[in-house]
Amino acid sequence: MSEFTSILLTPQEIVEFFKEKGLPKPQYRIYTDRTVFTWEVNSEGMNSAEWISELHRKFPRVLLRTGNVPWVANLVNQLIDRKETISTAESCTGGLIGSLITEISGSSKTYWGGVITYSNEAKVQLLGVPERVLLEKGAVSKETVTFMAQRMREMGNTHWGIGVSGIAGPTGGSIEKPVGTVYIALAGTNGYLRVERFLFKGARQEIRIKAALLSLLLLESCVCQEFDIDIERLNAYI
């Protein structure tokens, strides 16, 4: 029997892949941050590593890991080992990022804390986002999340700051910014800044959870430096 970890992908997408390959349907267990699949390698002469490579050819590498990988816990522990700290400014995720981090025992050594600035007024009063930015660019914009992440990092004097704002739906979307549009900013030391726009599929809660997980995946890619995230390819599967 072999195991692998799936992040963000629905179990149905993985099950369909196995069906296409003529493989028995895998069993799976759903965790907060991942789904872990258990499957039996068939008799075609390919080992589990080779089948994982097949999965990577179809799905983005960042979303699949060999074995049962508690990746959020691993990320938190790496931050602790590196003596690096993080703070979060959340809008559409409503505290889900902080919740994922604080599920891990010992996370107080790395997580300074965060704010939920759901309304424009909260963004202005708690983070000092300029009203001009909100009026001209909107709450869901590169400019707004950049300010959120950078200001949060300054407030907590942390190594990393995350800012997230989006449209979880089912209302509030537009042609320019449809439901599922989420901007995520990651601010770091020495002026580091990465801002990405995502278009998530699914119902309201699915979009919120995906945005929270993707925020930590972006952080993981910087902290662990084992992979980069191909945003264009990733958007096809989230």
BELWO-V608343 format. One record per pair of residues at least 4 apart in sequence whose ideal C-beta (glycine too) atoms are under 8 Angstrom apart, sorted by sequence separation. I is the first residue (numbers start at 1). J is the second residue. D is the distance in Angstrom with one decimal. If there is no record, write none. Layout:
i=I j=J d=D
i=I j=J d=D
This chain:
i=9 j=13 d=4.9
i=10 j=14 d=7.7
i=11 j=15 d=6.0
i=12 j=16 d=6.1
i=13 j=17 d=6.8
i=14 j=18 d=6.8
i=15 j=19 d=6.4
i=16 j=20 d=6.4
i=17 j=21 d=6.5
i=19 j=23 d=7.5
i=31 j=35 d=7.0
i=42 j=46 d=7.7
i=46 j=50 d=4.2
i=47 j=51 d=7.4
i=48 j=52 d=6.4
i=49 j=53 d=6.6
i=50 j=54 d=6.8
i=51 j=55 d=6.7
i=52 j=56 d=6.5
i=53 j=57 d=6.8
i=54 j=58 d=7.2
i=55 j=59 d=5.8
i=59 j=63 d=5.5
i=60 j=64 d=7.8
i=65 j=69 d=4.1
i=70 j=74 d=6.1
i=71 j=75 d=6.2
i=72 j=76 d=6.4
i=73 j=77 d=6.2
i=74 j=78 d=6.3
i=75 j=79 d=6.5
i=76 j=80 d=6.5
i=77 j=81 d=6.3
i=78 j=82 d=6.2
i=90 j=94 d=6.2
i=93 j=97 d=5.6
i=95 j=99 d=5.8
i=96 j=100 d=6.4
i=97 j=101 d=6.6
i=98 j=102 d=6.0
i=99 j=103 d=6.6
i=103 j=107 d=7.7
i=107 j=111 d=4.9
i=118 j=122 d=6.0
i=119 j=123 d=7.1
i=120 j=124 d=6.4
i=121 j=125 d=5.9
i=122 j=126 d=5.2
i=123 j=127 d=5.5
i=124 j=128 d=6.9
i=129 j=133 d=5.9
i=130 j=134 d=7.3
i=131 j=135 d=6.1
i=132 j=136 d=5.9
i=133 j=137 d=5.4
i=134 j=138 d=6.8
i=137 j=141 d=3.9
i=140 j=144 d=7.1
i=141 j=145 d=7.1
i=142 j=146 d=6.1
i=143 j=147 d=6.6
i=144 j=148 d=6.3
i=145 j=149 d=6.2
i=146 j=150 d=6.2
i=147 j=151 d=5.7
i=148 j=152 d=6.1
i=149 j=153 d=6.4
i=150 j=154 d=6.5
i=151 j=155 d=6.3
i=152 j=156 d=6.4
i=153 j=157 d=7.8
i=168 j=172 d=8.0
i=169 j=173 d=6.3
i=173 j=177 d=6.4
i=174 j=178 d=6.8
i=177 j=181 d=4.4
i=188 j=192 d=3.4
i=202 j=206 d=3.0
i=203 j=207 d=7.2
i=204 j=208 d=6.5
i=205 j=209 d=6.3
i=206 j=210 d=6.1
i=207 j=211 d=6.3
i=208 j=212 d=6.6
i=209 j=213 d=6.3
i=210 j=214 d=6.0
i=211 j=215 d=6.5
i=212 j=216 d=7.1
i=213 j=217 d=6.3
i=214 j=218 d=6.5
i=215 j=219 d=6.8
i=216 j=220 d=6.1
i=217 j=221 d=6.5
i=218 j=222 d=7.0
i=219 j=223 d=6.0
i=220 j=224 d=5.4
i=221 j=225 d=7.3
i=230 j=234 d=5.9
i=231 j=235 d=6.3
i=232 j=236 d=7.8
i=233 j=237 d=7.7
i=234 j=238 d=6.0
i=6 j=11 d=7.6
i=9 j=14 d=6.1
i=18 j=23 d=4.3
i=30 j=35 d=5.1
i=31 j=36 d=6.8
i=41 j=46 d=7.0
i=46 j=51 d=5.7
i=56 j=61 d=5.0
i=59 j=64 d=5.8
i=69 j=74 d=7.0
i=79 j=84 d=4.8
i=90 j=95 d=5.9
i=102 j=107 d=5.2
i=117 j=122 d=4.0
i=122 j=127 d=7.8
i=124 j=129 d=5.5
i=129 j=134 d=6.2
i=134 j=139 d=5.8
i=137 j=142 d=7.5
i=139 j=144 d=5.6
i=153 j=158 d=5.3
i=156 j=161 d=7.3
i=167 j=172 d=4.9
i=173 j=178 d=4.4
i=187 j=192 d=6.7
i=188 j=193 d=7.4
i=201 j=206 d=7.6
i=202 j=207 d=5.5
i=221 j=226 d=7.8
i=229 j=234 d=6.0
i=18 j=24 d=7.2
i=19 j=25 d=7.2
i=29 j=35 d=7.1
i=41 j=47 d=6.4
i=65 j=71 d=6.7
i=79 j=85 d=7.4
i=90 j=96 d=7.2
i=101 j=107 d=5.1
i=102 j=108 d=7.8
i=116 j=122 d=7.6
i=117 j=123 d=4.4
i=123 j=129 d=4.2
i=124 j=130 d=7.7
i=137 j=143 d=4.4
i=138 j=144 d=7.0
i=152 j=158 d=7.8
i=153 j=159 d=7.8
i=167 j=173 d=5.3
i=173 j=179 d=3.7
i=186 j=192 d=7.7
i=187 j=193 d=5.4
i=200 j=206 d=7.3
i=201 j=207 d=7.9
i=221 j=227 d=6.0
i=18 j=25 d=6.1
i=28 j=35 d=5.3
i=29 j=36 d=5.0
i=41 j=48 d=5.5
i=79 j=86 d=6.5
i=90 j=97 d=5.7
i=115 j=122 d=7.7
i=124 j=131 d=5.8
i=137 j=144 d=6.2
i=153 j=160 d=6.7
i=154 j=161 d=7.7
i=172 j=179 d=6.8
i=173 j=180 d=7.6
i=186 j=193 d=7.3
i=200 j=207 d=4.5
i=221 j=228 d=6.0
i=6 j=14 d=5.7
i=18 j=26 d=5.7
i=28 j=36 d=6.5
i=46 j=54 d=7.8
i=56 j=64 d=6.2
i=90 j=98 d=7.1
i=133 j=141 d=7.6
i=153 j=161 d=2.9
i=171 j=179 d=7.8
i=173 j=181 d=7.2
i=185 j=193 d=6.9
i=186 j=194 d=4.7
i=202 j=210 d=6.9
i=221 j=229 d=5.4
i=28 j=37 d=4.7
i=29 j=38 d=7.7
i=55 j=64 d=5.3
i=88 j=97 d=4.9
i=101 j=110 d=7.8
i=102 j=111 d=6.3
i=117 j=126 d=5.4
i=120 j=129 d=8.0
i=152 j=161 d=4.2
i=170 j=179 d=6.4
i=185 j=194 d=7.2
i=186 j=195 d=7.7
i=15 j=25 d=5.9
i=27 j=37 d=7.1
i=28 j=38 d=7.0
i=41 j=51 d=6.7
i=88 j=98 d=5.5
i=101 j=111 d=4.9
i=117 j=127 d=5.7
i=124 j=134 d=7.2
i=133 j=143 d=5.1
i=134 j=144 d=6.6
i=151 j=161 d=7.6
i=152 j=162 d=7.3
i=167 j=177 d=6.0
i=169 j=179 d=3.5
i=185 j=195 d=4.5
i=200 j=210 d=4.7
i=15 j=26 d=6.8
i=26 j=37 d=4.5
i=27 j=38 d=4.7
i=115 j=126 d=5.3
i=120 j=131 d=7.9
i=123 j=134 d=6.7
i=133 j=144 d=5.9
i=150 j=161 d=6.3
i=152 j=163 d=6.4
i=167 j=178 d=7.4
i=168 j=179 d=7.3
i=169 j=180 d=6.8
i=184 j=195 d=7.2
i=200 j=211 d=6.5
i=218 j=229 d=6.6
i=14 j=26 d=6.9
i=26 j=38 d=6.2
i=27 j=39 d=7.3
i=52 j=64 d=6.7
i=115 j=127 d=6.9
i=117 j=129 d=7.8
i=149 j=161 d=4.4
i=167 j=179 d=5.3
i=168 j=180 d=7.8
i=183 j=195 d=6.6
i=184 j=196 d=5.5
i=198 j=210 d=7.9
i=217 j=229 d=6.6
i=26 j=39 d=3.7
i=88 j=101 d=7.8
i=98 j=111 d=7.1
i=148 j=161 d=8.0
i=149 j=162 d=5.8
i=150 j=163 d=7.6
i=167 j=180 d=6.8
i=183 j=196 d=7.3
i=198 j=211 d=7.2
i=14 j=28 d=7.4
i=52 j=66 d=5.4
i=120 j=134 d=5.2
i=133 j=147 d=6.5
i=149 j=163 d=3.3
i=166 j=180 d=7.7
i=167 j=181 d=5.1
i=183 j=197 d=5.5
i=184 j=198 d=6.8
i=24 j=39 d=7.1
i=86 j=101 d=7.3
i=98 j=113 d=7.4
i=129 j=144 d=6.0
i=148 j=163 d=3.0
i=166 j=181 d=5.8
i=167 j=182 d=7.4
i=182 j=197 d=7.4
i=183 j=198 d=7.8
i=23 j=39 d=7.1
i=24 j=40 d=6.2
i=98 j=114 d=4.7
i=123 j=139 d=6.7
i=147 j=163 d=7.3
i=148 j=164 d=7.6
i=166 j=182 d=3.1
i=181 j=197 d=7.0
i=182 j=198 d=4.9
i=198 j=214 d=6.2
i=11 j=28 d=5.3
i=49 j=66 d=6.9
i=97 j=114 d=7.1
i=130 j=147 d=7.4
i=146 j=163 d=6.8
i=148 j=165 d=6.9
i=165 j=182 d=7.3
i=166 j=183 d=6.5
i=181 j=198 d=7.5
i=182 j=199 d=7.8
i=24 j=42 d=7.3
i=48 j=66 d=7.3
i=129 j=147 d=4.9
i=145 j=163 d=4.1
i=164 j=182 d=6.7
i=165 j=183 d=5.7
i=180 j=198 d=7.9
i=181 j=199 d=5.8
i=182 j=200 d=6.1
i=11 j=30 d=7.3
i=23 j=42 d=5.6
i=95 j=114 d=7.3
i=120 j=139 d=5.7
i=128 j=147 d=7.7
i=129 j=148 d=6.7
i=144 j=163 d=7.7
i=145 j=164 d=6.4
i=164 j=183 d=7.3
i=180 j=199 d=5.1
i=22 j=42 d=7.8
i=127 j=147 d=6.9
i=145 j=165 d=5.2
i=164 j=184 d=5.2
i=180 j=200 d=4.3
i=14 j=35 d=7.6
i=18 j=39 d=7.1
i=95 j=116 d=5.2
i=123 j=144 d=7.0
i=127 j=148 d=5.7
i=144 j=165 d=5.6
i=163 j=184 d=7.3
i=164 j=185 d=7.7
i=178 j=199 d=7.0
i=180 j=201 d=6.2
i=6 j=28 d=8.0
i=94 j=116 d=5.8
i=129 j=151 d=7.4
i=162 j=184 d=7.1
i=163 j=185 d=4.2
i=180 j=202 d=7.4
i=196 j=218 d=6.8
i=14 j=37 d=6.1
i=128 j=151 d=5.9
i=162 j=185 d=7.1
i=11 j=35 d=5.6
i=86 j=110 d=6.0
i=87 j=111 d=7.6
i=90 j=114 d=6.2
i=94 j=118 d=6.7
i=127 j=151 d=4.7
i=141 j=165 d=7.5
i=161 j=185 d=8.0
i=162 j=186 d=5.8
i=163 j=187 d=7.4
i=194 j=218 d=6.5
i=214 j=238 d=7.1
i=76 j=101 d=6.2
i=85 j=110 d=5.5
i=86 j=111 d=5.8
i=87 j=112 d=4.5
i=88 j=113 d=7.8
i=89 j=114 d=6.3
i=90 j=115 d=7.4
i=91 j=116 d=7.5
i=123 j=148 d=7.0
i=127 j=152 d=6.9
i=140 j=165 d=5.1
i=161 j=186 d=7.5
i=162 j=187 d=7.8
i=182 j=207 d=7.1
i=7 j=33 d=7.0
i=9 j=35 d=7.4
i=11 j=37 d=7.9
i=80 j=106 d=6.4
i=84 j=110 d=6.6
i=85 j=111 d=7.3
i=86 j=112 d=6.8
i=87 j=113 d=6.1
i=88 j=114 d=3.5
i=89 j=115 d=5.6
i=90 j=116 d=5.2
i=91 j=117 d=5.9
i=92 j=118 d=8.0
i=139 j=165 d=5.5
i=140 j=166 d=5.6
i=160 j=186 d=6.8
i=161 j=187 d=4.3
i=7 j=34 d=5.2
i=77 j=104 d=7.6
i=85 j=112 d=5.3
i=87 j=114 d=5.7
i=88 j=115 d=7.8
i=90 j=117 d=7.4
i=91 j=118 d=5.7
i=140 j=167 d=5.7
i=160 j=187 d=7.0
i=161 j=188 d=7.8
i=180 j=207 d=5.5
i=184 j=211 d=6.9
i=6 j=34 d=6.5
i=7 j=35 d=7.9
i=72 j=100 d=5.5
i=76 j=104 d=4.4
i=89 j=117 d=6.0
i=127 j=155 d=7.9
i=160 j=188 d=5.4
i=179 j=207 d=7.5
i=194 j=222 d=7.4
i=210 j=238 d=5.7
i=5 j=34 d=5.0
i=6 j=35 d=4.6
i=72 j=101 d=7.2
i=77 j=106 d=7.6
i=80 j=109 d=4.8
i=159 j=188 d=6.4
i=182 j=211 d=4.6
i=186 j=215 d=7.6
i=5 j=35 d=7.4
i=6 j=36 d=7.6
i=76 j=106 d=7.4
i=80 j=110 d=5.1
i=159 j=189 d=5.5
i=184 j=214 d=6.3
i=192 j=222 d=7.5
i=5 j=36 d=5.4
i=6 j=37 d=6.4
i=72 j=103 d=7.4
i=73 j=104 d=4.9
i=76 j=107 d=5.2
i=79 j=110 d=4.1
i=117 j=148 d=7.0
i=184 j=215 d=5.2
i=4 j=36 d=7.5
i=5 j=37 d=7.8
i=36 j=68 d=4.7
i=72 j=104 d=6.5
i=91 j=123 d=7.4
i=166 j=198 d=7.9
i=182 j=214 d=7.7
i=186 j=218 d=5.1
i=3 j=36 d=5.9
i=4 j=37 d=5.5
i=21 j=54 d=7.2
i=170 j=203 d=7.5
i=186 j=219 d=6.0
i=196 j=229 d=7.9
i=198 j=231 d=7.4
i=3 j=37 d=6.6
i=76 j=110 d=6.0
i=153 j=187 d=4.9
i=166 j=200 d=7.8
i=169 j=203 d=7.5
i=170 j=204 d=6.3
i=184 j=218 d=6.2
i=188 j=222 d=6.7
i=197 j=231 d=8.0
i=3 j=38 d=5.3
i=4 j=39 d=7.9
i=34 j=69 d=7.0
i=76 j=111 d=7.7
i=150 j=185 d=7.7
i=152 j=187 d=7.8
i=153 j=188 d=7.7
i=169 j=204 d=5.3
i=196 j=231 d=5.5
i=2 j=38 d=7.4
i=3 j=39 d=7.9
i=34 j=70 d=7.5
i=149 j=185 d=3.9
i=168 j=204 d=4.7
i=186 j=222 d=6.7
i=198 j=234 d=7.8
i=199 j=235 d=5.7
i=1 j=38 d=5.8
i=2 j=39 d=5.9
i=33 j=70 d=7.4
i=34 j=71 d=6.5
i=115 j=152 d=7.0
i=140 j=177 d=5.6
i=148 j=185 d=6.6
i=149 j=186 d=6.3
i=150 j=187 d=4.6
i=168 j=205 d=8.0
i=198 j=235 d=6.3
i=201 j=238 d=6.7
i=1 j=39 d=7.1
i=2 j=40 d=7.5
i=17 j=55 d=6.7
i=33 j=71 d=6.5
i=89 j=127 d=6.0
i=114 j=152 d=6.9
i=145 j=183 d=4.4
i=149 j=187 d=4.0
i=169 j=207 d=6.6
i=200 j=238 d=5.4
i=1 j=40 d=5.7
i=2 j=41 d=5.9
i=31 j=70 d=7.7
i=33 j=72 d=4.5
i=138 j=177 d=7.3
i=144 j=183 d=7.2
i=145 j=184 d=6.4
i=146 j=185 d=4.8
i=168 j=207 d=4.6
i=199 j=238 d=8.0
i=32 j=72 d=7.9
i=145 j=185 d=3.9
i=168 j=208 d=5.2
i=198 j=238 d=6.6
i=14 j=55 d=7.9
i=17 j=58 d=6.2
i=140 j=181 d=6.0
i=142 j=183 d=5.8
i=146 j=187 d=7.5
i=166 j=207 d=7.1
i=17 j=59 d=7.9
i=140 j=182 d=7.5
i=141 j=183 d=6.2
i=113 j=156 d=6.6
i=140 j=183 d=6.0
i=142 j=185 d=7.5
i=150 j=193 d=7.4
i=168 j=211 d=7.8
i=4 j=48 d=7.7
i=112 j=156 d=3.9
i=149 j=193 d=7.6
i=112 j=157 d=7.8
i=166 j=211 d=5.7
i=2 j=48 d=3.7
i=13 j=59 d=7.6
i=112 j=158 d=5.0
i=146 j=193 d=6.6
i=164 j=211 d=5.9
i=4 j=52 d=5.9
i=91 j=139 d=6.8
i=92 j=140 d=8.0
i=164 j=212 d=7.6
i=2 j=51 d=7.6
i=146 j=195 d=5.6
i=9 j=59 d=6.3
i=145 j=195 d=6.3
i=4 j=55 d=7.3
i=164 j=215 d=5.6
i=142 j=195 d=5.0
i=162 j=215 d=5.2
i=9 j=63 d=5.5
i=7 j=62 d=7.4
i=8 j=63 d=5.5
i=9 j=64 d=7.7
i=142 j=197 d=7.1
i=7 j=63 d=4.9
i=162 j=218 d=8.0
i=6 j=63 d=6.4
i=7 j=64 d=7.5
i=91 j=148 d=7.6
i=162 j=219 d=6.7
i=6 j=64 d=5.9
i=7 j=65 d=7.6
i=5 j=64 d=7.0
i=89 j=148 d=4.0
i=160 j=219 d=6.2
i=4 j=64 d=6.1
i=5 j=65 d=4.2
i=89 j=149 d=6.4
i=4 j=65 d=6.5
i=5 j=66 d=7.7
i=4 j=66 d=5.5
i=5 j=67 d=6.7
i=89 j=151 d=7.1
i=160 j=222 d=7.8
i=3 j=66 d=7.9
i=4 j=67 d=6.7
i=5 j=68 d=6.1
i=89 j=152 d=4.1
i=3 j=67 d=5.4
i=5 j=69 d=4.2
i=7 j=71 d=6.8
i=88 j=152 d=6.5
i=3 j=68 d=5.1
i=87 j=152 d=4.7
i=97 j=162 d=6.3
i=5 j=71 d=7.1
i=87 j=153 d=6.1
i=33 j=100 d=6.2
i=97 j=164 d=6.9
i=32 j=100 d=6.7
i=87 j=155 d=6.8
i=87 j=156 d=3.6
i=32 j=103 d=6.5
i=85 j=156 d=7.0
i=87 j=158 d=4.4
i=93 j=164 d=5.2
i=85 j=157 d=7.9
i=86 j=158 d=5.6
i=89 j=161 d=7.1
i=90 j=162 d=7.9
i=92 j=164 d=6.5
i=85 j=158 d=4.1
i=86 j=159 d=6.9
i=87 j=160 d=7.4
i=88 j=161 d=7.4
i=89 j=162 d=6.9
i=91 j=164 d=6.0
i=92 j=165 d=6.1
i=93 j=166 d=7.9
i=85 j=159 d=5.3
i=86 j=160 d=4.4
i=87 j=161 d=5.3
i=88 j=162 d=4.7
i=89 j=163 d=4.6
i=90 j=164 d=5.3
i=91 j=165 d=4.0
i=92 j=166 d=4.1
i=84 j=159 d=4.2
i=85 j=160 d=7.2
i=86 j=161 d=7.3
i=87 j=162 d=7.6
i=88 j=163 d=7.9
i=89 j=164 d=7.3
i=91 j=166 d=7.1
i=92 j=167 d=7.0
i=84 j=160 d=6.7
i=86 j=162 d=7.0
i=88 j=164 d=7.7
i=92 j=168 d=4.9
i=79 j=160 d=8.0
i=92 j=182 d=6.5
i=96 j=208 d=6.0
i=100 j=212 d=5.9
i=96 j=209 d=6.4
i=99 j=212 d=7.8
i=100 j=213 d=7.3
i=94 j=208 d=6.7
i=92 j=207 d=7.6
i=93 j=208 d=5.4
i=96 j=211 d=7.7
i=97 j=212 d=4.7
i=101 j=216 d=7.6
i=92 j=208 d=6.1
i=96 j=212 d=3.8
i=100 j=216 d=6.3
i=93 j=211 d=5.2
i=97 j=215 d=5.3
i=92 j=211 d=6.2
i=93 j=212 d=4.7
i=97 j=216 d=6.7
i=93 j=215 d=7.3
i=88 j=215 d=7.8
i=86 j=219 d=7.1
i=84 j=223 d=7.3
i=75 j=216 d=6.3
i=82 j=223 d=7.3
i=72 j=216 d=6.0
i=75 j=219 d=6.7
i=79 j=223 d=6.4
i=75 j=220 d=4.9
i=78 j=223 d=5.7
i=78 j=224 d=6.4
i=75 j=223 d=6.4
i=71 j=220 d=6.7
i=75 j=224 d=7.3
i=62 j=217 d=6.2
i=62 j=221 d=7.1
i=62 j=227 d=5.5
i=61 j=227 d=6.1
i=62 j=229 d=5.4
i=62 j=230 d=7.9
i=60 j=229 d=7.5
i=60 j=230 d=6.0
i=63 j=234 d=7.6
i=62 j=234 d=7.2
i=60 j=233 d=5.3
i=60 j=234 d=5.1
i=63 j=237 d=6.9
i=60 j=237 d=6.4
i=59 j=237 d=6.1
i=33 j=213 d=6.3
i=33 j=216 d=7.9
i=8 j=210 d=5.9
i=8 j=213 d=5.9
i=7 j=213 d=6.5
i=8 j=214 d=7.1
i=8 j=217 d=7.9
i=7 j=217 d=7.0
i=13 j=237 d=7.3
i=9 j=237 d=6.3
i=8 j=237 d=7.2
i=8 j=238 d=5.5
